[in-house]
Amino acid sequence: MHNRFRISGVDKVTFGVTGPDDAIRFATDWGLAPVASSRQDSRLFRAQDGSEIEILRADDQDPARRPIGNSSGLCEITWGVTDPAALDELAEELGRDRAVSVDAEGTLHSSDDLGIRIAFRLTRRHRLPLEPTRYNSPGHPERIDRRGARYDQACPHEISHIAIGVDDAADAAAFYLERLGFLVSDRYANRGLFLRCAPAGNHHHLFLMNGRAPGTRLNHLAFKVRDVHEVIGGGQTISAKGWETFAGPGRHAVSSACFWYFNTPLGCAWEYAADEDIVTGSWESTDFAATAHIFSEWTFGLEKSDGRLRGPISQSKETETP
């Protein structure tokens, strides 16, 4: 498998919001670091690896500040690439049938087939030296004469993935698969596709799913933290600050990640995630039936007892919910 455009992951997500003060407070509480922004009337936050969140005041008259689907929400996804030649190749590929522009910083801007604004830039993410979490399991002690780590607040390491509700996930995925070379890691049969931008790495960088409501809108944005302890410690802190849980804590059945989702003032949920599957070209994708239990192996605060899926996935166009 070949990563034609050398896309490395989500580098930045730009939000347009009607209440910037609340959004800024949430991003700060979430554990992201505020940094200087080169754009006027913009607030920029950064995870440890350099991936970024930009918060703008929403403006329906300005395409760069016009959220999709809601009054507050996603304005643009910026994907990182590893070399300048990839930007030239992307400009040539996308310029065949849609508008392409390059800004003063060298970021390439365009849109996907749903009209979602997408951008590409030389990645600003970087690897960090992290000591792995050590666990003591029966017969295999790895943490000797040391107490386990404790987290009073999460400090997100990186943007992990973005999830978007659409009318038809298969149709929406075609652009990313056929034009950008993304790969399918797994599927909720007829209802959602987990896509990764490179053969090796995250289980998914983009999740497209049939939303409960018609139209296109951001469902959630996931941030990778060190381990399940940071998921819980960070989630408890966010909850204590008055932010409402959407679902969790829990553990996903498909990607194996431990999670805790919170509702936000940015028109979507944000997720702390840890220990998700890391895959290579040898990974074999699976079609999972979209049944109630598939959203999570275990979780709190998510009703799923009657056999119907209670996560964010809607019924498919092809198959009615049993």
Buried (B, 14 or more C-beta within 10 A) or exposed (E): EEBEBBBBBBBBBBBBBBBBEBBBBBBBBBBBBEEEBEEEEBBBBBBBBBBBBBBBBBBEEEEBBBBBBBEBBBBBBBBBBBEEEBBEBBBEBBEEEEEBEBEEEEBBBBBBBBEBBBBBBBBBBEEEEEEEBEEEEEEEEEEEEEEEBEBEBBBBBBBBBBBBBBBBBBEBBBBBBEBBBBBBBBBBBBBBBBBBBBBEBBBBBBBBBBBEEEEBBBBBBBBBBBBBBBBBBBBBBBEEBEBEBBBBBBBBBBBBBBBBBBBBBBBBBBBBBBBBBEBEEEBEEEEBEBBBEBBBEEBEEBEBEEEEBBBBBBBBBEEEEE
